[in-house]
Amino acid sequence: MRFKTALTLGATAGALLAGAGPALAQISDDAVKIGLLTDMSGAYSDVAGPGAIVAAKLAIEDMGGKVAGKPIVLLSSDHQNKADIAANKAREWADTEKVDVYAELVTTSVALAVNEIAKTNNKISLISGTASSRVTNQDCFKGGIHWTYDTYAMAIGTGRAVVEEGGKSWYFLTADYAFGQNLQDDVSKVVKANGGTVVGSVKHPFPASDFSSFLLQAQASKASVIGLANAGADTINAIKAAKEFGIVDAGQRLAGLLVFISDIHSLGLDTAKGLNLTTGFYWDFDEKTRAWSKRFFEKTGKMPTMVQAGVYSSLMHYFKAVEATGTDDTDKVVAKMKETKVEDFFARNGRIREDGRMVHDMYLAQVKTPAESKAPWDYYKILRTIPAEEAFLPISESQCPLVKK
């Protein structure tokens, strides 16, 4: 299915940000164009999907529909989690629509493909949904900005916490594409660095519906922890199948290495209770997160995932940079984005490094029991704040060619 919308909003209540006035603005094609590529109906549609488009529209609405005196136009399309479809649409948008920035980009293979188009055409990629840390490591480029989370952060948060709680031997169920392998690799490093061992792994197709044979192999490994190096519907289906097989009751532990609030909502607290996870955003963290999430809920009937909140945050930071510079020139806008701190309802202590990684505080959370949950979507206990500089790959270890050493 392909999904495309064009949105040009008129001025709404609320003043535009201070900055370069329309008379001084240098906006190509008299519009700032956003090309949002997401999964509208597949394994990651609840994680990103229609909710990501709602988040983008909220950002445009909060800008009054304009930036630097010019209209903001939103284009969106379903990439179906296929790199070739995403690349073809990104190329079309670059050639015919003259988009300025690509946004969201859930699925690592999609993001890597679109980034090549962005690099060739000197565009910006604001990546929220993709997990792989390679996006701003060996595959970085000057217009690539990775916003919400990555596999390194998941490893530092969930992986380390499980090892410290006694989960010393691991067996991985891994989605068979770049993201899954990257997540397994990053978590394996943390497990071994903290005195644990990896006894084996098995790859499953993406997406997958039947996890029985993979879980039987994990069960036979006798590992104390079965690490789920997957996401979205795959994680949900694996956890449900593990419950049916009685794996946790038999003494093995599941570690959901990339879990979203939409997954918990689908699983229910009876199944998900006690699960540790790492997140870059929780709707009920404080007054600011609750206020924005209430607006999102009114549009969707759901609380936002960190990916959806990250789409709004990344676009607002981009719009502010365009407003401040009075141009949509990629080099000038990226420079302004990198020199401006990120401090909003989504990010605490945020900044964009030279490799394009937006580092910010992350959170280790635990899923509540049904008795602990006092209201709908009251799912998490925040166990620990992981400071920005700890949560992401140290810049000294980066393989990104943009990093000066």
ChimeraX attribute file (.defattr): number of C-alpha atoms within 10 A of each C-alpha:
attribute: neighborCount
match mode: 1-to-1
recipient: residues
	/A:1	9
	/A:2	12
	/A:3	14
	/A:4	13
	/A:5	13
	/A:6	13
	/A:7	17
	/A:8	19
	/A:9	17
	/A:10	13
	/A:11	16
	/A:12	13
	/A:13	9
	/A:14	10
	/A:15	10
	/A:16	18
	/A:17	15
	/A:18	10
	/A:19	17
	/A:20	18
	/A:21	15
	/A:22	14
	/A:23	9
	/A:24	13
	/A:25	21
	/A:26	19
	/A:27	20
	/A:28	15
	/A:29	11
	/A:30	12
	/A:31	21
	/A:32	24
	/A:33	24
	/A:34	26
	/A:35	27
	/A:36	28
	/A:37	32
	/A:38	31
	/A:39	28
	/A:40	25
	/A:41	17
	/A:42	17
	/A:43	22
	/A:44	22
	/A:45	21
	/A:46	25
	/A:47	28
	/A:48	32
	/A:49	26
	/A:50	19
	/A:51	26
	/A:52	33
	/A:53	25
	/A:54	19
	/A:55	26
	/A:56	26
	/A:57	22
	/A:58	21
	/A:59	20
	/A:60	26
	/A:61	19
	/A:62	18
	/A:63	25
	/A:64	21
	/A:65	22
	/A:66	23
	/A:67	29
	/A:68	30
	/A:69	21
	/A:70	19
	/A:71	22
	/A:72	25
	/A:73	20
	/A:74	22
	/A:75	21
	/A:76	24
	/A:77	22
	/A:78	23
	/A:79	28
	/A:80	22
	/A:81	26
	/A:82	15
	/A:83	18
	/A:84	15
	/A:85	19
	/A:86	25
	/A:87	22
	/A:88	15
	/A:89	20
	/A:90	26
	/A:91	20
	/A:92	14
	/A:93	19
	/A:94	21
	/A:95	11
	/A:96	8
	/A:97	15
	/A:98	19
	/A:99	27
	/A:100	23
	/A:101	25
	/A:102	28
	/A:103	29
	/A:104	32
	/A:105	33
	/A:106	25
	/A:107	27
	/A:108	25
	/A:109	20
	/A:110	22
	/A:111	30
	/A:112	22
	/A:113	19
	/A:114	26
	/A:115	28
	/A:116	19
	/A:117	23
	/A:118	25
	/A:119	16
	/A:120	11
	/A:121	15
	/A:122	19
	/A:123	25
	/A:124	27
	/A:125	30
	/A:126	27
	/A:127	29
	/A:128	29
	/A:129	31
	/A:130	24
	/A:131	29
	/A:132	25
	/A:133	24
	/A:134	20
	/A:135	24
	/A:136	26
	/A:137	21
	/A:138	14
	/A:139	16
	/A:140	26
	/A:141	23
	/A:142	21
	/A:143	22
	/A:144	26
	/A:145	27
	/A:146	29
	/A:147	29
	/A:148	30
	/A:149	31
	/A:150	28
	/A:151	27
	/A:152	24
	/A:153	30
	/A:154	28
	/A:155	27
	/A:156	23
	/A:157	27
	/A:158	27
	/A:159	27
	/A:160	21
	/A:161	19
	/A:162	21
	/A:163	21
	/A:164	14
	/A:165	8
	/A:166	11
	/A:167	23
	/A:168	18
	/A:169	21
	/A:170	28
	/A:171	26
	/A:172	29
	/A:173	25
	/A:174	25
	/A:175	25
	/A:176	17
	/A:177	16
	/A:178	15
	/A:179	24
	/A:180	24
	/A:181	20
	/A:182	22
	/A:183	28
	/A:184	24
	/A:185	16
	/A:186	20
	/A:187	28
	/A:188	22
	/A:189	18
	/A:190	21
	/A:191	25
	/A:192	16
	/A:193	12
	/A:194	15
	/A:195	12
	/A:196	19
	/A:197	19
	/A:198	18
	/A:199	14
	/A:200	15
	/A:201	19
	/A:202	15
	/A:203	16
	/A:204	21
	/A:205	13
	/A:206	17
	/A:207	17
	/A:208	15
	/A:209	14
	/A:210	14
	/A:211	18
	/A:212	14
	/A:213	11
	/A:214	17
	/A:215	21
	/A:216	13
	/A:217	15
	/A:218	25
	/A:219	21
	/A:220	9
	/A:221	17
	/A:222	15
	/A:223	22
	/A:224	20
	/A:225	25
	/A:226	27
	/A:227	28
	/A:228	24
	/A:229	28
	/A:230	29
	/A:231	27
	/A:232	21
	/A:233	22
	/A:234	25
	/A:235	24
	/A:236	23
	/A:237	18
	/A:238	24
	/A:239	23
	/A:240	15
	/A:241	17
	/A:242	21
	/A:243	14
	/A:244	11
	/A:245	15
	/A:246	11
	/A:247	19
	/A:248	17
	/A:249	10
	/A:250	9
	/A:251	13
	/A:252	19
	/A:253	19
	/A:254	24
	/A:255	22
	/A:256	25
	/A:257	25
	/A:258	25
	/A:259	24
	/A:260	25
	/A:261	26
	/A:262	23
	/A:263	21
	/A:264	20
	/A:265	17
	/A:266	13
	/A:267	17
	/A:268	14
	/A:269	20
	/A:270	13
	/A:271	16
	/A:272	23
	/A:273	18
	/A:274	15
	/A:275	21
	/A:276	25
	/A:277	27
	/A:278	29
	/A:279	26
	/A:280	27
	/A:281	26
	/A:282	25
	/A:283	24
	/A:284	19
	/A:285	14
	/A:286	10
	/A:287	11
	/A:288	13
	/A:289	19
	/A:290	16
	/A:291	13
	/A:292	19
	/A:293	22
	/A:294	17
	/A:295	15
	/A:296	20
	/A:297	13
	/A:298	10
	/A:299	14
	/A:300	13
	/A:301	10
	/A:302	18
	/A:303	26
	/A:304	29
	/A:305	25
	/A:306	23
	/A:307	30
	/A:308	27
	/A:309	30
	/A:310	30
	/A:311	31
	/A:312	25
	/A:313	24
	/A:314	26
	/A:315	23
	/A:316	19
	/A:317	20
	/A:318	20
	/A:319	24
	/A:320	22
	/A:321	25
	/A:322	27
	/A:323	26
	/A:324	20
	/A:325	21
	/A:326	23
	/A:327	21
	/A:328	26
	/A:329	17
	/A:330	17
	/A:331	15
	/A:332	14
	/A:333	22
	/A:334	23
	/A:335	16
	/A:336	18
	/A:337	24
	/A:338	20
	/A:339	13
	/A:340	15
	/A:341	16
	/A:342	21
	/A:343	14
	/A:344	14
	/A:345	20
	/A:346	25
	/A:347	25
	/A:348	18
	/A:349	15
	/A:350	20
	/A:351	21
	/A:352	21
	/A:353	18
	/A:354	21
	/A:355	27
	/A:356	27
	/A:357	27
	/A:358	24
	/A:359	26
	/A:360	25
	/A:361	22
	/A:362	28
	/A:363	24
	/A:364	21
	/A:365	22
	/A:366	20
	/A:367	23
	/A:368	21
	/A:369	18
	/A:370	16
	/A:371	8
	/A:372	14
	/A:373	15
	/A:374	10
	/A:375	8
	/A:376	9
	/A:377	15
	/A:378	17
	/A:379	25
	/A:380	25
	/A:381	20
	/A:382	19
	/A:383	13
	/A:384	13
	/A:385	16
	/A:386	20
	/A:387	15
	/A:388	20
	/A:389	15
	/A:390	15
	/A:391	23
	/A:392	24
	/A:393	20
	/A:394	9
	/A:395	17
	/A:396	9
	/A:397	9
	/A:398	18
	/A:399	15
	/A:400	19
	/A:401	16
	/A:402	17
	/A:403	16
	/A:404	10
	/A:405	7
